[in-house]
Amino acid sequence: MESRPQESNLKETKKLLPPPSGAACSPHHPPLKSPAFLPCCQLLTVVCFLLVPLRFFLYARNLSSPRLLLPRPDNSSRPPPPPSANTVTDSCSSGLIFVYDLPTAFNADVLAACDELNPWQSLCVALSNGGFGPPAGELAGVVPANLLPYWYSTDQFSLELIFHRRILAHRCRTVDPSAAAAFYIPFYAGLSVGKHLWSGDAASRDRDSALLLRWIKEQSPWKRSNGSDHFITLGRISWDFHRSGNDGWGGSFLNMAGMEKVTRLIIERNPSDKKDVGVPYPTGFHPRTAAEVRQWQRFVLNRNRSTLFGFAGAPRPQVKDDFRDFLFKECKRAGKGKCRSLDWWKVRRQNRSAAAMRLFLDSTFCLQPKGDSYTRRSMFDCMLVGAVPVVFWRRSAYGQYEWYLPGSGEEREGEWSVFIDSREVKNGTVSVKEVLEGIGEKRARKMRERVVEMIPRLLYAAVEEGLGEGMQDAFDVAVKGVLQRFRGQ
């Protein structure tokens, strides 16, 4: 990954090398052979030689900066500036945030090793553009043309990068820890543990987490609170950080001494852990302004929905009684015009986003069973296009994202979603088609309106300052919630 900038830098440094014997000290003048000018040439030669290692030193120093490895979506590597005093307004009445400047081993170096973060493929492209990934050009003709530049092929596990970039430029960030009410730890724990999840070596999965805790426990803000006013973003599900002993799955970061009081913003929370706060999975839409969001809301709300319900997933024939297989059969029984399904294995990888987008745009309801865990990014993908999610396990949605979705209770849950018990589908006592047909067009329209109303809170904006006009995105909701939680303590 780093060979290209080094090669470019070497080309630049050639300009600093002394001219060959007999050449002029200045390219703009002919050779000067007078002895009076020899000291000038000798002096400049010495200076030029001294500048070469200096440039290499500065280059290496830049590579060690975590901010320079957090490119903006416009591909600029310039880090956001710290907020000035006049940006701290009444909107920061809940307190200021201090962002730790961690050793690069905990974020920048993890990202720099993007070729090694996944045992099957490089993640360098997926984690480009500050975590948004490459532009999603395959959506041309599917989304409005003027909004296409704000769609990306965003990896579902990229939240740590997205959050870090945004919080560095947050209006309530302070560089004075004594003035802060909240302390953010920009450790890329999900990317770090993801590299070793399929390794049999438990120690390798825990190494970075243990070193991070050792480092942060030496910091003055931590010593004052033991982490009760600290928070972190985790870009993988809670299960990946809750290993007990040495034989289980994942790392043990959240079971380590010192993490008991830290608030975790995580894409799937452990319902029994009150320090876990569920936040939306990153999706592909990263608009810049509230106006762009409103345009998208109008587009999906007015979309003609030709299919009652749709389902996108990958069947697991090797898994006995795989529920997704039941849903594929349910969809087939419902017939055309009522249900459409999308088998991931039958769609080329580069075409999956467009195929799923078309499916959800054409469907009133979208089926959301468990994935490899209880939650799926697909639920947010389908809500983002104005379809109503149908869930089959309560833990897949209810109680997961309490800061983002309407409150608990059947009445509130029924405003934006449908719950059908998976056991009743499996034993044949309930038909998905009959349940959804029974809702009726009028109520289904109201449910879709409620889903579309929630869209801004479910996406991550492209600009550091947010969407503007008082519209909060998922990042804004998370930061506000953390500050209010700490203030309440």
Order of alpha helices (4+ residues) and beta strands (2+ residues): alpha-alpha-beta-alpha-alpha-beta-beta-alpha-alpha-alpha-beta-beta-beta-alpha-beta-alpha-beta-alpha-beta-alpha-beta-alpha-beta-alpha-alpha-alpha-alpha
